[in-house]
Amino acid sequence: MLVFPNAKINIGLNIVEKRPDGFHNIESCFYPVGWSDALEITLAEKFSFHSDGITIPGNADDNLCTKAYEMLRRDFDLPAVKIHLLKTVPIGAGLGGGSADAAFTIKALNQLFDLGISIEGQEKYARLIGSDCAFFIRNKPVYCFEKGDQFDTIDIDISGKWIALVNPGIHISTVEAYSGVVAKRSTENLRNILREPIAEWKGRVTNDFEAALFIKYPSLEEIKEKLYGLGAEYAAMSGSGSTLFGIFGQEQNVKEHFPDFRLWQGFLK
């Protein structure tokens, strides 16, 4: 079975408060984008995981695809499989690439072996792997809250817009990103703002990670301003960085303006 785990962006990200368990409660809109890995699962005599493309830190046992397989194997006595991942979505980039790989592993195994796990059941498994992992089960725009693992519908319509994602190759860990923020409730209601035309978002739909990370990595702010200079209706950093995205009213070829960075562009669905 061959599937294509796609990335997501955060449209707005408010760090609301620190939780007693050490995590943070957030508010954000998760929106799927087309930048994708390729994940193949086939039957094998013994389990194995291999990856090509972007180098993934750690060993095969630490990979989230492996963890997803082992989690389902314990409950469903799965046969051995070979998992091969072609990694193209940047790591530590605020795009949820590893979470998507794990979620798509759960979905693919459920389909391949006819496990009969409901959507809600797949989300439950995914939440055991990572906070944003469950998003990729339904893979539709949502308003997320608590740890980023609870979802609600959101009234947002940016389908047909052109998006460019620019990744400068800076790896930012979650620990590093959170070390620079102070949790506070936003004075703006994110869900209400996102109902308004995209032209109203600039300066109001914000990412709380940007302030500290832009000081530490000035090139990130430069990318954001360049996207606005190229005509983006809205631009921001996704998640805890380091990917910046710009949303345009029509198709743009921005690749020539960022020749040294990884970049993906296409229409939003």
Secondary structure as GFF3:
##gff-version 3
##sequence-region A 1 269
A	DSSP	beta_strand	2	3	.	.	.	ID=ss1
A	DSSP	beta_strand	6	18	.	.	.	ID=ss2
A	DSSP	beta_strand	24	36	.	.	.	ID=ss3
A	DSSP	beta_strand	38	43	.	.	.	ID=ss4
A	DSSP	beta_strand	48	53	.	.	.	ID=ss5
A	DSSP	three_ten_helix	60	62	.	.	.	ID=ss6
A	DSSP	alpha_helix	64	76	.	.	.	ID=ss7
A	DSSP	beta_strand	81	87	.	.	.	ID=ss8
A	DSSP	alpha_helix	97	112	.	.	.	ID=ss9
A	DSSP	alpha_helix	119	127	.	.	.	ID=ss10
A	DSSP	alpha_helix	135	138	.	.	.	ID=ss11
A	DSSP	beta_strand	142	145	.	.	.	ID=ss12
A	DSSP	beta_strand	150	152	.	.	.	ID=ss13
A	DSSP	beta_strand	162	167	.	.	.	ID=ss14
A	DSSP	alpha_helix	174	178	.	.	.	ID=ss15
A	DSSP	alpha_helix	190	193	.	.	.	ID=ss16
A	DSSP	three_ten_helix	198	200	.	.	.	ID=ss17
A	DSSP	alpha_helix	210	216	.	.	.	ID=ss18
A	DSSP	alpha_helix	218	229	.	.	.	ID=ss19
A	DSSP	beta_strand	234	237	.	.	.	ID=ss20
A	DSSP	beta_strand	244	248	.	.	.	ID=ss21
A	DSSP	three_ten_helix	255	257	.	.	.	ID=ss22
A	DSSP	beta_strand	262	267	.	.	.	ID=ss23
###
